[in-house]
Amino acid sequence: MKIRRLATTQAGFAAELQQLTAFESAQDPQVDLAVAQIVEDVRVRGDAALVEYTRRFDRLAVEQASQLELAPADLRAALDGLPGDQAQALADAAERIRRFHERQRAESWSYVEADGTLLGQRVTPLDRAGLYVPGGKAAYPSSVLMNAIPAKVAGVGELVMVVPTPDGVRNNLVLAAACLAGVDRLFTIGGAQAVAALAHGTATVPAVDKITGPGNAWVAAAKRRVFGVVGIDMVAGPSEILVICDGRTPADWVAMDLFSQAEHDEIAQAILLCPDAAYLDAVEASIGRLISDMPRAEVIRASMASRGALILTRDLHEACAISNRIAPEHLELSVEHPEQWVDQLTHAGAIFMGPYTSESLGDYCAGPNHVLPTGRTARFASPLGVYDFQKRTSLIRVSAEGARHLGPTASVLARGEGLIAHARAAELRLDGL
């Protein structure tokens, strides 16, 4: 199996790394145009457009939009009908995710200055949030938990979930996860039309304040288009994993960790950084040996050949510096004493510390959110969390004495900007003191 080998000491390494990690995220203009038409159609025609697109794209024989909503009893039946091991695994994961996110909940605060002026911040949840969940070939109950549970912990008033069910095929694990996570309403719709319905609302689907959750290029384009009408979590790019290893982790473990992201998509990225050339040889041999047992072997091969790499570094310090330049979605720090190195790593969606911490544990059940920034956005973005479903409002109550102190300052600055009404609003209050 072909995989790129690089070394930081070779000429032109920086340029090769740049080329390897670059990803053109520009939207396909044809997709963007089609999505724009769908979004506008749903905005104007509402339920009628929603039914038409669902019949066309998901091949569901529905006559009215109300047929697209599942009853709470349907979700409960899916949960009750799961095999015992699946039900327990779902419950265990949900509990760990909930326990972690409860620590993220922000609280309101305020303070009173000596002159009686009160300043503060009030934290309140969103009234209604929308959760997009992929359907069809891809079914991700873990994404339901990772999106719905933080929203519920935040105190969101109503959580509306959409999931396509092509040909009427429903995924019971997804429905069970929705029940377990506390989804309030669920509609069997998908694609750009589902995003449009959540953003603009129809007679049947309520308009939400924010849309979160993964999707294909059409969903991503629709989220871009409705941003501003509603909030969105992010427009995610291909999945990424970067492993920094000291050469002590079993090579098969690291090879499989690279596979764990490469199997998502032909354009996913998997990179290993290590200062031990012999270890890179061992991992490459493991990759060649293990690939044939992978059900998604062709996807992994394509991903590893086009965007994967095994990179020899001078030492672990340099490996950390390169990682910061890449700012990966998932970063495995597979070294004997990860605490000695973690402070050098400033840009990553999530850091998995130590050889026993496989990225897959974070995807499903460790507790922290698996919705992570991609495409170097970890330089400024954070994992999805409770804070994404809360908003902050500033509180200001100025006392008479406070107005006496603040008024002249506001007046001078306002007049400096040429905004005389601003200045007079502050000055009038001084006149009354």
Secondary structure, DSSP 8 states (H G I E B T S, - for coil): ---EEEETTSTTHHHHHHHHH-------HHHHHHHHHHHHHHHHHTHHHHHHHHHHHS----SSGGGGEE-HHHHHHHHHTS-HHHHHHHHHHHHHHHHHHGGG----EEEE-TTS-EEEEEEEE-SEEEEE---TT---HHHHHHHHHHHHHHT-SEEEEE---GGG---HHHHHHHHHHT-SEEE---HHHHHHHHHH--SSS---SEEE----HHHHHHHHHHBTTBEES----S-EEEEEE-S-S-HHHHHHHHHHHHTT-TT-EEEEEES-HHHHHHHHHHHHHHGGG-TTHHHHHHHHHHH-EEEE-SSHHHHHHHHHHH--SEEEEESS-GGGTGGG----SEEEESTT--HHHHHHTSSS-S----TTGGGT-----GGGGEEEEEEEE--HHHHHHHHHHHHHHHHHTT-HHHHHHHHHHHHT-
